[in-house]
């Protein structure tokens, strides 16, 4: 069955003043899914927008391709906030996770997502990256690792919603 998940996230960003870090959403994300290929639940699945398939973390021994992709990746930048909406399509079939002794779910029992952002420090002239996760205690504030300038605050957890 083809399943679709919508992920939305919002960050509050300081007003763009003299110190501009060009904070931007990177077109990649990590999402927990139940994988019918390796028949394991709660697998971290790595996505990159534009790729034909995702990568399941699989077992301790090996990752493997996953029948999943980012179907849409939309960003809205406003004066004091930036909003991300991503849509993920993936194939799912029922199975029983033998290691955890539980049936799989279309959207794993405790879904989480990690969203990636990038920026460039104007002082150091270095590009850096950071991420936010849905399972972090809120609010979470991020600052530049070079100049300590505030970059963004995540007041609410990203929303993960099964559409079909």
Secondary structure, DSSP 4 states (H G I P E B T S, - for coil): -EEEEEEEEEEE-----S-----EEEEEEEEEEEETTTTEEEEEEEEETT-SSEEE--SSS--EEESEEEEEEEEEE-SSEEEEEEEEEEE----EETTTTEE--SS-TT--EEEEEEEE-TTT--EEEEEEETTSPSPEEEE-TTT--EEEEE-SPPEEEE--
